[in-house]
């Protein structure tokens, strides 16, 4: 993924996820901070009270790490991820950040369509998912980008 695409991806995910400089509960009531970062047991923030302030540097550090992990997940799920068009890489990475590797791996027909470069069927699989109902604005925007290829 080139630098320009990666910069745009960072901006889009931050907009989609929101950014909070404190520990808060996500929609599943799990402690979260920054840009959709789930607090885990080996981190300093784990167990801290809701509302604990988090520095911008820490938010950026965790987001950078989470995005790198997300792209690694994409490479594991898509055989030739780095050879896909930049736009497709960005859409998949945005989905992976939102869904996580395990849930995205269940999009078998979507993955197969992407592997075939069958963008219309890939978009149809995105559209026909529970994920689209859960995040309609985000999903709709990403579907339109795939359909436009």
SVG drawing of the C-alpha trace seen along z (x, -y; Angstrom):
<svg xmlns="http://www.w3.org/2000/svg" viewBox="-29 -14 33 33">
<polyline fill="none" stroke="black" stroke-width="0.4" points="0.0,0.0 1.5,-3.3 2.0,-6.2 -0.8,-8.2 -3.3,-5.4 -2.1,-4.5 -2.5,-8.2 -6.1,-8.3 -6.9,-4.9 -5.7,-6.2 -7.9,-9.3 -11.0,-7.3 -10.7,-4.7 -10.2,-7.5 -13.4,-9.2 -15.3,-5.9 -14.2,-4.8 -14.1,-8.2 -11.2,-9.2 -11.5,-9.6 -8.6,-10.5 -10.0,-8.5 -11.0,-5.0 -14.7,-4.4 -17.1,-1.5 -17.7,-0.5 -21.1,0.7 -20.4,4.1 -19.5,2.5 -15.8,3.4 -13.2,0.9 -11.8,-0.9 -9.7,-4.0 -8.4,-6.2 -9.4,-5.0 -11.4,-1.9 -8.6,-0.2 -9.8,2.5 -7.9,2.5 -6.2,5.8 -4.7,7.3 -1.0,6.7 -1.4,3.0 -1.0,0.2 -4.6,-1.0 -6.2,2.4 -8.3,2.2 -8.1,-1.6 -11.5,-3.3 -13.7,-4.5 -12.9,-8.2 -9.1,-7.8 -7.4,-10.3 -5.1,-9.0 -2.5,-11.1 -2.5,-11.8 0.9,-10.1 -0.5,-6.9 -3.6,-7.0 -1.3,-7.4 1.0,-4.7 -1.9,-2.2 -3.6,-3.2 -0.3,-2.7 0.1,0.8 -3.5,1.7 -3.4,0.6 -0.2,2.6 -1.8,5.7 -4.9,5.1 -2.9,5.0 -1.1,8.2 -4.5,9.8 -5.4,8.7 -2.3,10.3 -3.2,13.6 -6.7,13.6 -6.0,12.5 -3.3,14.5 -2.2,11.6 -3.3,8.6 -0.3,6.5 -1.0,7.0 -4.7,5.8 -5.5,2.3 -4.8,-0.3 -8.5,-1.1 -9.4,2.5 -6.6,2.8 -7.9,-0.3 -11.5,1.0 -10.5,4.4 -8.2,2.9 -11.1,0.7 -13.4,3.7 -10.7,5.7 -10.1,2.9 -13.9,2.8 -14.6,6.6 -11.3,8.1 -9.6,11.1 -11.9,13.8 -15.2,12.1 -13.8,11.0 -12.6,14.5 -16.2,15.6 -16.9,13.5 -15.9,16.5 -17.7,15.5 -16.4,11.9 -12.9,13.2 -13.3,15.5 -14.7,12.6 -11.8,10.4 -9.3,13.1 -11.0,13.3 -11.0,9.5 -14.8,9.8 -15.6,6.4 -19.4,6.5 -19.8,9.8 -17.5,8.6 -19.7,5.6 -22.8,7.7 -21.4,9.9 -20.6,6.8 -24.2,5.6 -25.8,8.9 -24.1,9.1 -25.1,8.5 -22.1,6.1 -23.8,3.7 -26.8,3.5 -24.6,2.9 -22.6,0.1 -24.7,-1.1 -23.0,-4.4 -19.5,-2.9 -20.5,0.2 -22.4,-1.8 -19.4,-4.0 -17.1,-1.0 -19.5,0.9 -19.8,-2.1 -16.0,-2.3 -15.8,1.4 -18.7,1.1 -16.9,-1.8 -14.0,0.3"/>
</svg>
